[in-house]
């Protein structure tokens, strides 16, 4: 079981790290909510694999870290899509 402070640290690291930044930028590439959510899932799964675990020392990545990264990736991608849709709405009116 993950402690409360570990959970907060994992969430903060995901928001400020690759799942948050990559999810936001991938979400801004599309105006479709479903595509943005899929890109957010991809960002959330890839980020812990690339940066979370070291293959030379065999650091295990827990399922809770994957879950937090995927949720943050989805939310960031949906936020990016909302930014893009709001920007398009302002330009056309």
C-alpha distance (Angstrom), angle and dihedral (degrees) to the residues before:
residue distance angle dihedral
X1 . . .
X2 3.78 . .
X3 3.80 118.1 .
X4 3.79 122.2 -123.6
X5 3.81 94.7 -108.1
X6 3.79 91.6 48.0
X7 3.80 89.2 51.8
X8 3.81 91.9 50.2
X9 3.79 90.6 48.5
X10 3.79 91.6 49.5
X11 3.81 91.9 49.6
X12 3.80 92.4 47.3
X13 3.78 92.5 47.8
X14 3.80 91.2 49.5
X15 3.80 93.8 48.4
X16 3.80 93.6 48.7
X17 3.79 94.3 34.8
X18 3.76 136.0 65.0
X19 3.85 99.6 -59.5
X20 3.80 91.9 55.3
X21 3.79 99.2 41.2
X22 3.80 97.0 37.9
X23 3.81 91.6 42.5
X24 3.80 91.4 52.5
X25 3.79 93.3 47.8
X26 3.80 93.5 45.5
X27 3.80 90.0 48.0
X28 3.80 90.6 53.4
X29 3.80 89.0 57.9
X30 3.80 93.5 69.4
X31 3.79 140.0 37.7
X32 3.80 94.8 -152.7
X33 3.80 114.9 99.7
X34 3.82 95.6 -151.2
X35 3.80 93.3 50.2
X36 3.80 90.2 48.2
X37 3.80 91.5 51.6
X38 3.81 90.3 50.4
X39 3.79 91.6 49.7
X40 3.80 89.1 48.5
X41 3.79 90.7 53.7
X42 3.80 89.6 50.5
X43 3.82 91.0 50.5
X44 3.79 91.0 47.3
X45 3.80 93.8 51.3
X46 3.80 97.3 42.3
X47 3.82 97.2 47.2
X48 3.83 98.4 64.4
X49 3.78 90.2 44.3
X50 3.80 93.3 52.8
X51 3.79 101.2 37.7
X52 3.79 108.5 10.8
X53 3.75 106.4 65.3
X54 3.74 130.3 40.3
X55 3.76 112.4 -140.4
X56 3.78 93.3 -159.0
X57 3.81 93.7 58.6
X58 3.83 96.1 31.3
X59 3.81 95.6 -126.6
X60 3.78 107.7 -176.0
X61 3.80 119.6 -131.5
X62 3.78 111.6 -145.5
X63 3.77 124.1 -135.0
X64 3.79 90.5 -116.2
X65 3.82 90.0 60.2
X66 3.80 90.1 51.7
X67 3.80 91.0 47.4
X68 3.81 93.1 49.9
X69 3.81 91.7 46.9
X70 3.81 92.4 49.8
X71 3.80 93.4 47.2
X72 3.81 92.0 47.7
X73 3.82 90.4 46.7
X74 3.80 91.7 52.3
X75 3.80 93.7 46.7
X76 3.80 92.3 46.5
X77 3.80 92.2 48.8
X78 3.80 91.8 49.0
X79 3.80 89.0 49.1
X80 3.81 89.4 52.0
X81 3.79 90.8 50.9
X82 3.81 90.6 49.1
X83 3.82 89.6 51.5
X84 3.80 90.9 50.9
X85 3.80 93.8 46.4
X86 3.79 92.5 48.0
X87 3.81 90.9 49.1
X88 3.79 91.7 51.0
X89 3.81 90.9 48.4
X90 3.82 91.3 53.4
X91 3.80 93.2 48.8
X92 3.80 95.3 51.7
X93 3.80 96.5 48.7
